[in-house]
Amino acid sequence: MKTRKSSIIAVTASLFFFGSYAQGTSAILKSDLGITKEQSTEKVHNPLEVVAQFDDIRPGNVAVSQEGRVFATIHPLGDPKEQLVEIIKGRAVPYPSADLQKNGKPASSKTFDTPLGIVVDKKNKLWMIDMGLQLGRTRLYDFDLKKNKITTTIEFDQKIAPKGSFIQDLAVDESRGWVYLADISNPGIIALDLTTKKARRFSGDHALQLEDVDMVINGKVINFGGKPARVGINPITLSNDRETIFFGAMNGTKWYQVPAKLFREGADDKTIGKAIVKFGDKPLSDGVATDQNGSHYITNLTGFGISKLDASGSLQDFISDPKLNWPDNLALSKDGYLYISVNQLYTTPAFTGSSDTGRPPFFIYRIKL
């Protein structure tokens, strides 16, 4: 990751990642939304367990199957040789095969490019969004976990996902056949009908945009290009009944909701925009997992932890631990664990503007809920 080639690719990817967000004046978010120990009523007694340790690559997003199989993308900011892995006995094994990984070669139509978002749906299918930062083509994959092979590949039209898009997160409605994705480069929600393979983009609404809030880690404002980082919509998720889309900006303190049926029924952007309402507060975040009771577990980037926004809209600290040094993404397992990928992403050249200051190893943890 410290080679000239890796640095160039990392910086190139970051251009898509932040786009035009390094604008405006700084407004430092104080005390992680003002959540104090006194206000936090939930106590976590279970320890973090190591699922996998990475000594030379950074995990991106994590997903867990119904049988407890663990999958992870490898974050593209480091230009890794492998893009998608399964964690087997603590080791990262190329999934579904080594042939589909770039293996240090340029991306092609026959291999993965720069995937990040992955999720396992209720039908036990693995889904992955490949941002296509090298090819300029965004592709969605689903995998049959019994046969360990790609079932479907959908390439998005350039009008929906033009070159320069950074579509890095997704949520799947497996019962109705819809996928909802977040583009943080040109802030928007993409809704894909899996039956017709047609997609539409919703963008321009203020709820999708960044807030002028600094990302402060260890007392230091995290910059990009000499200016405070500013990132729009990320992450995105669905309610357990798949009827409500939830989302918020990475550089944002508000968690929004909107009825998913508006997208399914082809409502126009104005109608969708009017239906968006604030659900609650949130920390500066990169990932989310929503349980069957309506609670949202949201990564707290500046607080080295995970926050819990319950179904009533009450925000509390769930866990805070120095080990959670940029908790990137979350996944819930059927047996009641919360999986957390941790990768010190803010220490990559894309953020520092110089060398990689990260200190391996990087981890996937889990904690019993």
C-alpha positions as CSV (number, residue, x, y, z in Angstrom):
1,M,0.0,0.0,0.0
2,K,3.0,2.3,0.2
3,T,4.1,1.9,-3.4
4,R,3.8,4.8,-5.8
5,K,1.1,2.9,-7.8
6,S,-0.9,2.2,-4.7
7,S,-0.7,5.8,-3.6
8,I,-1.9,7.1,-7.0
9,I,-4.8,4.7,-7.0
10,A,-5.7,5.6,-3.4
11,V,-5.7,9.3,-4.2
12,T,-7.6,8.7,-7.4
13,A,-10.3,6.8,-5.5
14,S,-10.5,9.5,-2.9
15,L,-11.3,12.0,-5.6
16,F,-14.4,10.1,-6.2
17,F,-14.9,9.5,-2.5
18,F,-15.0,13.2,-1.6
19,G,-15.8,14.9,-4.9
20,S,-16.6,18.5,-4.2
21,Y,-17.3,18.0,-0.5
22,A,-14.3,19.9,0.8
23,Q,-16.2,23.1,0.9
24,G,-17.5,25.6,3.4
25,T,-16.4,26.6,6.8
26,S,-15.7,24.2,9.6
27,A,-18.1,23.5,12.4
28,I,-16.6,21.2,15.0
29,L,-19.0,18.6,16.3
30,K,-18.7,18.7,20.0
31,S,-18.7,15.7,22.3
32,D,-20.0,13.3,19.8
33,L,-23.5,14.7,19.6
34,G,-23.4,15.4,23.3
35,I,-23.9,11.8,24.3
36,T,-22.4,11.4,27.7
37,K,-21.9,8.4,30.0
38,E,-24.6,9.8,32.3
39,Q,-27.1,9.8,29.4
40,S,-26.2,6.3,28.2
41,T,-28.3,3.7,29.9
42,E,-27.2,0.7,28.0
43,K,-24.3,-1.3,29.4
44,V,-22.2,-3.7,27.3
45,H,-20.6,-6.4,29.3
46,N,-19.5,-8.7,26.5
47,P,-16.0,-8.3,25.1
48,L,-14.9,-7.7,21.5
49,E,-13.8,-11.0,19.9
50,V,-11.3,-11.2,17.1
51,V,-12.8,-12.8,14.0
52,A,-9.9,-12.0,11.6
53,Q,-6.7,-10.1,11.7
54,F,-5.2,-8.5,8.6
55,D,-1.5,-7.6,8.7
56,D,-1.1,-6.0,5.2
57,I,-4.6,-5.2,3.9
58,R,-7.6,-3.4,5.2
59,P,-11.0,-5.0,5.4
60,G,-13.8,-2.9,3.9
61,N,-17.3,-4.1,4.5
62,V,-18.4,-7.3,6.3
63,A,-21.4,-9.7,5.9
64,V,-22.5,-12.8,7.7
65,S,-24.6,-15.7,6.2
66,Q,-27.3,-17.5,8.1
67,E,-24.9,-20.3,8.8
68,G,-22.4,-17.9,10.2
69,R,-20.0,-17.7,7.3
70,V,-18.2,-14.4,7.3
71,F,-17.3,-12.4,4.1
72,A,-15.5,-9.2,3.6
73,T,-14.5,-6.9,0.8
74,I,-10.9,-5.5,0.9
75,H,-10.9,-1.8,0.9
76,P,-10.0,-0.4,-2.5
77,L,-8.1,2.6,-1.2
78,G,-5.1,0.3,-0.8
79,D,-5.3,-1.3,-4.4
80,P,-5.3,-4.8,-2.9
81,K,-4.7,-7.9,-5.0
82,E,-7.9,-9.5,-3.6
83,Q,-11.2,-7.8,-3.5
84,L,-13.6,-10.3,-1.9
85,V,-12.7,-12.9,0.7
86,E,-14.3,-15.4,3.0
87,I,-12.9,-15.6,6.5
88,I,-12.1,-19.3,7.2
89,K,-10.5,-20.2,10.5
90,G,-9.4,-16.6,10.8
91,R,-7.8,-16.4,7.4
92,A,-8.9,-14.4,4.4
93,V,-9.5,-16.8,1.4
94,P,-10.4,-15.4,-2.0
95,Y,-14.1,-15.8,-2.7
96,P,-15.7,-17.3,-4.7
97,S,-12.3,-18.0,-6.5
98,A,-8.9,-16.5,-7.0
99,D,-9.6,-16.1,-10.7
100,L,-12.2,-13.4,-10.0
101,Q,-9.7,-11.2,-8.1
102,K,-7.5,-8.6,-9.8
103,N,-4.3,-10.2,-8.4
104,G,-2.4,-7.0,-9.1
105,K,-3.5,-6.7,-12.7
106,P,-5.7,-4.0,-14.2
107,A,-9.4,-4.5,-13.7
108,S,-11.3,-6.2,-16.5
109,S,-14.9,-7.3,-17.3
110,K,-13.8,-10.8,-16.1
111,T,-12.7,-9.8,-12.7
112,F,-13.8,-7.6,-9.8
113,D,-12.7,-4.0,-9.8
114,T,-13.2,-1.9,-6.7
115,P,-16.1,-3.5,-4.6
116,L,-17.0,-2.3,-1.1
117,G,-20.6,-2.8,0.0
118,I,-21.7,-6.3,0.7
119,V,-24.8,-7.7,2.5
120,V,-26.5,-11.1,3.0
121,D,-30.2,-10.9,2.6
122,K,-33.0,-12.9,4.3
123,K,-32.9,-15.6,1.6
124,N,-29.2,-16.1,2.4
125,K,-27.9,-14.5,-0.8
126,L,-24.7,-12.5,-0.8
127,W,-24.9,-9.2,-2.6
128,M,-21.9,-7.0,-3.5
129,I,-21.7,-3.6,-5.2
130,D,-18.5,-3.0,-7.3
131,M,-17.9,0.7,-7.7
132,G,-15.8,0.3,-10.8
133,L,-13.4,3.1,-10.1
134,Q,-10.9,1.8,-12.7
135,L,-13.2,0.6,-15.3
136,G,-15.8,3.4,-14.9
137,R,-18.5,0.8,-14.7
138,T,-20.6,0.0,-11.7
139,R,-21.7,-3.6,-11.3
140,L,-24.0,-5.4,-8.8
141,Y,-23.3,-9.1,-8.1
142,D,-25.3,-11.7,-6.2
143,F,-23.8,-15.0,-5.1
144,D,-25.3,-18.5,-4.5
145,L,-23.7,-19.5,-1.2
146,K,-24.5,-23.1,-1.7
147,K,-22.8,-23.3,-5.1
148,N,-20.3,-20.6,-4.3
149,K,-20.7,-18.9,-7.6
150,I,-22.0,-15.7,-9.1
151,T,-25.7,-15.9,-9.9
152,T,-26.3,-12.6,-11.5
153,T,-24.3,-9.6,-12.6
154,I,-26.1,-6.3,-13.3
155,E,-24.2,-3.4,-14.9
156,F,-25.7,0.1,-14.3
157,D,-26.4,2.4,-17.1
158,Q,-24.0,5.4,-17.4
159,K,-27.0,7.7,-16.8
160,I,-27.6,6.0,-13.5
161,A,-24.0,5.5,-12.4
162,P,-21.8,7.7,-14.6
163,K,-18.0,7.4,-14.4
164,G,-16.9,9.1,-11.2
165,S,-19.8,7.6,-9.1
166,F,-18.9,6.1,-5.7
167,I,-21.7,3.7,-5.0
168,Q,-20.5,2.0,-2.0
169,D,-23.4,0.9,0.2
170,L,-26.6,-1.1,-0.5
171,A,-29.7,-2.5,1.1
172,V,-31.8,-5.4,-0.3
173,D,-35.5,-6.0,-0.3
174,E,-35.4,-9.7,-1.1
175,S,-39.2,-10.3,-0.9
176,R,-40.2,-7.6,-3.4
177,G,-37.0,-7.8,-5.5
178,W,-35.5,-4.3,-5.0
179,V,-32.1,-3.0,-4.2
180,Y,-31.4,0.5,-2.8
181,L,-27.9,1.9,-3.1
182,A,-26.1,5.1,-1.9
183,D,-23.8,7.2,-4.1
184,I,-21.7,9.5,-2.1
185,S,-19.8,11.1,-5.0
186,N,-23.0,12.6,-6.5
187,P,-25.2,12.2,-3.4
188,G,-28.2,10.1,-4.3
189,I,-30.2,7.0,-3.8
190,I,-30.4,4.5,-6.7
191,A,-33.4,2.1,-6.7
192,L,-33.1,-1.0,-8.8
193,D,-36.0,-3.2,-9.7
194,L,-34.5,-6.7,-10.0
195,T,-37.4,-8.0,-12.1
196,T,-37.1,-5.5,-14.9
197,K,-33.4,-4.6,-14.3
198,K,-34.4,-0.9,-14.5
199,A,-33.0,1.6,-12.1
200,R,-33.8,5.2,-11.2
201,R,-31.8,7.8,-9.4
202,F,-33.0,10.2,-6.7
203,S,-30.7,13.1,-6.0
204,G,-30.6,16.8,-5.2
205,D,-32.5,16.7,-1.9
206,H,-30.9,18.4,1.1
207,A,-31.2,15.2,3.2
208,L,-28.7,13.5,1.0
209,Q,-26.1,16.2,1.4
210,L,-23.2,16.6,3.9
211,E,-23.5,18.9,6.9
212,D,-20.7,21.4,7.6
213,V,-19.3,19.3,10.4
214,D,-15.7,18.4,11.1
215,M,-14.6,14.9,11.6
216,V,-12.4,15.1,14.7
217,I,-10.3,12.0,15.7
218,N,-7.9,12.1,18.5
219,G,-8.3,15.9,18.7
220,K,-7.4,16.4,15.0
221,V,-9.6,17.5,12.1
222,I,-9.4,14.9,9.4
223,N,-8.6,16.6,6.1
224,F,-8.6,15.8,2.4
225,G,-6.7,18.0,0.0
226,G,-5.8,20.4,2.9
227,K,-9.5,21.0,3.7
228,P,-11.8,19.2,6.2
229,A,-13.3,16.1,4.7
230,R,-17.0,16.4,3.7
231,V,-19.0,13.3,2.7
232,G,-22.7,13.0,1.8
233,I,-25.1,10.0,2.0
234,N,-23.5,7.0,3.7
235,P,-24.8,4.6,5.0
236,I,-28.2,3.3,3.9
237,T,-30.3,0.5,5.3
238,L,-33.9,-0.9,5.4
239,S,-36.4,-1.7,8.1
240,N,-37.0,-5.3,8.9
241,D,-40.2,-5.3,6.9
242,R,-38.4,-3.6,4.1
243,E,-41.0,-0.8,3.9
244,T,-38.7,2.0,5.1
245,I,-35.4,3.3,3.8
246,F,-33.1,4.8,6.4
247,F,-30.0,6.9,5.6
248,G,-27.8,9.7,6.6
249,A,-24.6,11.5,5.5
250,M,-21.2,10.4,6.8
251,N,-20.5,14.1,7.7
252,G,-24.0,14.4,9.2
253,T,-25.8,14.3,12.5
254,K,-29.3,13.4,11.3
255,W,-30.8,10.0,10.5
256,Y,-33.6,10.1,7.9
257,Q,-36.4,7.8,6.8
258,V,-38.5,7.6,3.7
259,P,-41.2,5.0,2.5
260,A,-39.6,2.5,0.1
261,K,-42.9,2.1,-1.8
262,L,-42.5,5.6,-3.3
263,F,-39.5,4.2,-5.2
264,R,-41.3,1.0,-6.1
265,E,-44.3,3.0,-7.4
266,G,-42.3,5.4,-9.4
267,A,-43.0,8.6,-7.4
268,D,-41.2,11.7,-8.7
269,D,-38.3,13.3,-6.9
270,K,-40.4,16.1,-5.5
271,T,-42.9,13.6,-3.9
272,I,-40.0,11.5,-2.4
273,G,-38.3,14.6,-1.1
274,K,-41.4,15.8,0.7
275,A,-41.8,12.3,2.3
276,I,-38.3,12.3,3.9
277,V,-38.4,13.0,7.6
278,K,-35.8,12.9,10.4
279,F,-35.9,9.8,12.5
280,G,-33.3,10.7,15.0
281,D,-29.8,11.9,15.7
282,K,-26.6,10.0,14.7
283,P,-22.8,10.3,15.1
284,L,-20.4,10.8,12.1
285,S,-20.6,7.4,10.6
286,D,-19.5,5.0,7.9
287,G,-21.7,1.9,8.5
288,V,-25.0,0.7,10.0
289,A,-26.9,-2.5,10.8
290,T,-30.6,-2.5,11.6
291,D,-32.1,-5.3,13.7
292,Q,-35.6,-6.8,13.7
293,N,-36.7,-4.7,16.6
294,G,-36.0,-1.4,14.7
295,S,-32.8,-0.5,16.4
296,H,-30.0,0.9,14.3
297,Y,-26.4,0.2,15.3
298,I,-24.3,3.0,13.7
299,T,-20.5,3.3,13.7
300,N,-19.2,6.3,15.6
301,L,-16.0,7.4,13.8
302,T,-15.0,10.2,16.1
303,G,-15.9,8.3,19.3
304,F,-14.1,5.0,18.5
305,G,-17.4,3.1,19.0
306,I,-20.8,2.1,18.0
307,S,-24.0,4.0,18.8
308,K,-27.5,2.6,19.1
309,L,-30.5,4.5,17.9
310,D,-33.5,2.6,19.1
311,A,-37.0,2.3,17.6
312,S,-38.2,5.3,19.6
313,G,-35.5,7.5,18.2
314,S,-33.3,7.5,21.4
315,L,-29.6,7.6,20.7
316,Q,-27.2,6.0,23.2
317,D,-23.6,4.8,23.3
318,F,-23.5,1.0,22.7
319,I,-19.8,0.5,23.0
320,S,-16.7,2.6,23.0
321,D,-13.2,1.0,22.7
322,P,-9.9,2.3,21.4
323,K,-9.7,-0.9,19.3
324,L,-12.5,0.5,17.2
325,N,-10.2,2.8,15.3
326,W,-12.4,3.7,12.4
327,P,-15.2,1.1,12.6
328,D,-16.0,1.0,8.9
329,N,-19.0,-1.3,8.6
330,L,-21.3,-3.6,10.6
331,A,-23.3,-6.8,10.1
332,L,-25.7,-8.7,12.3
333,S,-25.6,-12.5,12.5
334,K,-28.5,-14.9,13.1
335,D,-27.0,-16.0,16.4
336,G,-27.0,-12.5,17.9
337,Y,-23.6,-11.1,17.2
338,L,-22.6,-7.7,15.8
339,Y,-19.7,-7.9,13.4
340,I,-17.4,-4.9,13.0
341,S,-14.8,-4.2,10.4
342,V,-12.0,-1.8,11.7
343,N,-9.4,-0.4,9.3
344,Q,-8.0,3.0,10.4
345,L,-9.1,4.3,7.0
346,Y,-8.4,7.9,7.9
347,T,-4.6,7.0,8.0
348,T,-4.4,6.1,4.3
349,P,-2.8,8.5,1.8
350,A,-6.2,9.5,0.5
351,F,-6.8,11.2,3.9
352,T,-3.3,12.2,5.0
353,G,-2.2,13.5,1.6
354,S,1.2,11.8,2.1
355,S,2.2,8.5,3.5
356,D,0.2,5.7,5.0
357,T,0.3,6.3,8.8
358,G,-1.8,3.3,9.7
359,R,-0.5,0.8,12.2
360,P,-1.4,-2.8,11.3
361,P,-2.9,-5.1,12.2
362,F,-6.5,-4.3,11.1
363,F,-9.4,-6.4,12.3
364,I,-12.9,-7.8,12.0
365,Y,-14.4,-8.1,15.5
366,R,-17.7,-9.3,16.8
367,I,-19.6,-8.6,20.0
368,K,-22.5,-10.5,21.5
369,L,-25.6,-8.4,21.7
